[in-house]
Structure formats: C-alpha cells, structure tokens
Amino acid sequence: MIQPPEDRRPPMTPQLALRVAVLGSFALAMFAIIFFRLWFLQVLSGDQYLAQARTNRVRDISIAAPRGEILDSTGDVLVQSVPGTTVQISPPDLPTSPPARRRLFRRLAFVLGMSDQRSKCPVDGHGVQRLTPIACLVAQGVAQLPYASVTIKADVSKYVLYYLSERQSAFPGVTVQRQWLPSYPYKGLAAQLLGTVGRISCVSRGNCELHDPHFRGVSQNDVVGQSGLEWYYNRYLQGVDGADRVQVNALGQFTGYLSEHKPIPGQNLKLSLNLDLQKAGQAALQESILSNPPAPAGAFVAMNPTNGEIYAMGSLPTFDPNIFAKPVPQSVYDQLNNVSSGYPLFNRAIQSAYPTGSTFKGITATAALQSGAWSLGDTYDDTGVYSQDGPGDLRHNAGHASYGVLDITQAIKVSSDDFFYNLGRLLNSDAPKGGALQQWAHAYGIGRKTGVDLGGENSGILPSPAWRAGQDKLESECVNGTGPFKRYGRDPGCAIADGRPWSVGDNENLAVGQGDLEATPLQLAVVYSAIENGGTIVRPHLGLEIDSADGTLVQKIDPPAARHVQIASQNLDAIRLGLHEAASEPGGTSADVFANWPQDRYPVYGKTGTAQHLNQPDQAWYVCFVPDPVKPILVVVTVEQGGFGAIGAAPVARQILSQWFFGKRGQYVPGQSRTL
C-alpha cells in the first residue's frame, strides 16, 4: 500500500493570520468605495452629468458693447463708436504642430493682405524674436493673457468676413467678431485730452491692469480707456458686453442659435470743452510755432476762473487717435514717443513742467504783501542793476533796462526783474520748507497736482532748502553707489545736483520764476484763477455731466474747490491793477498786443513771462484773464523756445479771447516787449 507524502507545511502563526485579515479588510473597503462611487456617478448623478455633457455643445460668443460717446458743451460728438468686424485668433485653439501653425499664419496673412516676412518682435519675458507680423501679435498677446483672443486685424471688409466664415475648418483658431471701434471725427483736435483706448493689458503680476481697482469688473478681453478722459471716466464709458449662445457639434462647427443677451452701451460724457474755442486755440498756437522758429512745441489752457471748468486745452504737436482703433505697429508707436516727432502723445498742458519766468511774479507779490515783507506804499529804485553780494554778483533787467522808482503795481506792469530779485531776498529763509514765498506758492498749488480729471499729471517742483538738501543727498548716493543707486555702482557723472547748500540767490531766482522751479501751464492757470476770484483754489475739470444713451442726465460733475486762501482785498487789488496796466497802458509788457482791444467792455489782466534755459532759446509764457460777469475766462499759453512772452505767447492768448468773445480769432498780433 502506497503511503501519501508527509505534509511538511508549517502551521499559520497568529501574527500572519492577523496581517492577512487586515489586508483583506482594506482591499474589501477599497472595492466598496470604488463600487459606491461608480454607483453614485451613474445612478444618482447620471442625469446631472448628462445635462453638463449636453451643455458642452453650447458656446457663448461675446458681443462687444459700444463705448459711450464724448461730447463738447454744445453736444457736438468728439468721440463715438462705429461698428466694425475684427479678425481674432484664439491661441489655445491653434494647431499644436509648429509647421501647421506657420502654414495657417501664411494663409491668413494672404487673406488679410498682411506681410509674411519675419522682422524683429519684442515679446515680454522672451526678449526680441524674429517673427512674422501675425506670429508676433499672437506671441505678444499670449505673453500678456495666455488664454485671451488676440486681435489680428480690425475693421476688415465684408469679403474677408464671408471668406473666413465659409472656410472655418481651414482656419482653426481664427474667428471673426463683431466689434465697436472708437472714432475721432476731429482727428488731432484735443487728442491728448480725449485719450486712447486699447485692450486691457497684463504684462506681469506687478503690471497688470486686471488687478487695477480703476478697472474693477472688467474682463480680460475688454477694450478700456488707456489715457486721458477715456481712462479717467472709463467706468462710465465702458459698456456691458452681451453674448450670443450658439450650438456646435463635436467638431466645433456651428449648428444653430440658442439665445442672445444684448450688450448694454456705455454712458455718454459731456464736457465743458468748447469745440470752436479748441479749434481756435490749436490754430493760434500752431501759428505761433511757425512764426517763431525754432519753436517746436507748446500748450495752452482756457478755463473758467470761478469754477475750474476747462473750455479748451491743447498741446502741440498732436496726433490722430484713430490710429489706436486698430493694433498699432511697434514702429508707429515708437515714432509717437520720439524726440524727432516732438513726443505728440505727451500732454504738455499737464505733463510738462517748466520754469515759468515772470508769470511767477504774481505769487511773489502775494507773498511779499501778505507776509509784511513789503507794503503797498513801499518803493524800490530800479537802476537797471541789482547786486547785493558785490560786483561779482550783478543781475540786470532784460536789455539792461532801468525803470526808476517803482511800487509793486508799477513793478508788475513793467515786469521789473530787479524789483522782484529784491523781494526774493527779503522773503528768503533757511528753514527746511523755506519762507513766505514757498508758503504762498504751495498754497496757490505750485509743487502739487491740481486734480484735473485726466490722469498722468506732473506735480512739478517747488524748490526749498529741504528740497535742495534732498537733491544733494541723491547726488552723493549716486556718486558713491549707495542707497537707491547701490545696484548701479559708483558714477562720478550723475549731475543730479551741484552739492551746494541753499542760498539767498536760489530765492531770488524763484521770485522771478527761474532756478529749479518747475510748473505746468494748468498749475499756473489755477494760481491766476485765485488772483481773479479772490483766493479760491479751483479744481480744474473737463467733465460736465454723465448722460444715458438716450440723453437722460445721470450725474452732474461739479467738484468742489480744493481750498480757499485768505488774501487781503487791497493786496489783490494792487496786483490786479498791475496786471491790467500791463495789458492796457503804454509801457505795459503786453499793451501793444492788445492795441485796439475793447478794454472798456472786456478788460484784460495779463502777465508776460520769458523763461531762460541753458543752451537753448527762451521759452515764451503768457497768462491773462477777463473777469466778465457772463463769460469769465482765463488763458495760459506757453511756447517752447518761442522767445519773449509778448512775442511768442501773448498773441495766441489774444486770438483765444477774440474767439471767445467775438466768434473769430482775428489776426496774429505779436508784441514788441522784450522783458523776462
């Protein structure tokens, strides 16, 4: 009988049995969870996911809303939106193969009539590459917003629309969208004021308009205001986009419309700007530039001195903002930001700050009289030579003129530099913030922004002992490569400051609007508005009201005054008398410019200024006002390298006043006064 083999397997230990039980339980639990999840998805949530799968076949096509119109004070349209058709590319929907993408760009370039040649293309984060125009636009768009559509060409013809719509399968990622394009019917008129629009940008985390509170609620595909009034009032002008809900098949091909959400147009902005006065001002300024070579540029402001409403504001050279309605080639943008073209995008009325020359004397006179450093009965003997520090420090009036014994009214009339040098000395202080001259200049608004509703305003410079000490510190840090200049290393040629402390000569220069002073034409307009109205520092503004698309008033724009400064009425009367005599009596610095002007009906109060610059011709200034009870107006004009104020700037102001009161700007009448 055969015996079975002996079973030699060891018995299972309790520890091993426990492990097997634990692993088995874990595996059973996992299978139970997976089974429950499948049951949940298929049984309990099946209808929900089926509905979502069906909605995946629905697409929303954005319908751009037209921006609100911008109108002048009489209702003339300055900016409007016109319908157009735009070709866009959706980068995520482009072919993934580089050769296929290049072929697509080549076909699209042929259809749109664009170049297919490679050229330099700056792409944020990737340096400069050599790409075709379409590839460049796509690369730049992806660098800003990776998933947003990129506009390739705006306002294409209906034939391009038909061609691309019928061949959608041959142009993957290419769409044709309805869009509203901004239109500026008066082209370069008030271009810097109106501003430009463009798609919202997001260059980097630290430079992303999407995170700017000014654009709260705006989507990454929206067109927004980028400068000027378009930027400042964007939340009113910006409409609310609508959408077409369409059905597509699995290949993304259109099969039908489902619903439509109509866009809501933006609200309209009505301005205090007077179109005819704006035209006259720019034409007069252009005439001065051409009549006074080598004058390259200038600016003017015309406003209501009682409430700050701006009637006109211009800056030359200008540009046509219509070019920004479509994607702007980098070469064109560079040309608009180039010294050879005079930086036409720059609004010189609020962004360029200059020494003001003798127009500053209205501030100096106020400071001297209000502080008690000078009295209305005091006189000064102007011999034509001013020297308080010996023969080595001689100052002269323009042309070495001497005016004899002057009180403060007569000194304003003839614009005696020697008289005001003396006031500058009397008003000097070594205190960090300076003395009465700095105090009153600051109170008037020099060295601080006016708050005009444009954005990008320059605050200028009001020099003082503390300011000079700060400049000297920056110079030292730059030379030694310390502080904010640490990463740049040492630089012996910084030329920020000359290292000397504040001196009485600095205050003498400031008293006549020279030295380190920098002020904008609009700041000067605010100063002389206070002289005209009795001390109210107005807040200049262009916006007058916000209206709905049907013309219904939504909101009035009437900002309160910034502040009020107390100036004795007798002091203001003396200053005003000097300004009026300067524009109306023989010997006045601008009296010949206003020859035959009806001073009895429209009395002019004016002050010339001629600012000196190193290594270039003088800059012309003129400020004047007419305190008419019905149509009060104040005008400031400056012409870079325009020479004496009576020759380069005052004639422009006269033409602006003539347009305002008589409906025509008349002849250009240059003066003969050669005072600084």
ABEGO torsion letter per residue (X at the ends): XBBBBBBABBBBBAAAAAAAAAAAAAAAAAAAAAAAAAAAAAAAAAAAAAAAAAAAABBBBBBBBBBBBBBBAAGBBABBBBBBBBBBBBAAABBABAAAAAAAAAAAAAAAGBBABBBBBBBBGAEBBBBBAAAAAAAAAAAABAABBBBABBGBBAAAAAAAAAAAAABBGBBBBBBBBBBBAAEABGAAAAEBBBBBBBABAABBAAABAAABGBBAABBBBABEAAAAAAAAABBBBBBBBBBBBAAGBBAEBABBBBBBBBBBBBBABBAAAAAAAAAAAAAAAAABOABABBBBBBBBAAAGBBABBBBOBBBBAAAAABBBBAAAAAAAABAAAGGAABBAAAABBBBAEAAAAAAAAAAAAAAGABBAABBBBBAGBBBAAEAABBBBBBGGBBAEBBBAAAAAAAGBAAAAAAAAAAABBABAAEBAAAAAAAAAGBGBBAGBBAEGBBAEBBBBAAAAAAAAAAAAAAAAGBEAAAAAEBBAAAGABAGBBBBAAAAAAAAAGBEABBBBAAAAAAAAAAAAAGGBBBBBBABABBBBAAGBBABBBBBBBABBBBBBAAAAAAAAAAAAAAAABBGBAAAAAABGBBAAABBBBBBBBBBBBBGBBBBBBBBBBBBBAABBBBBBBBBBGAEBAAAAAAAAAAAAAAAAAAGBAEBBBBBABBBX
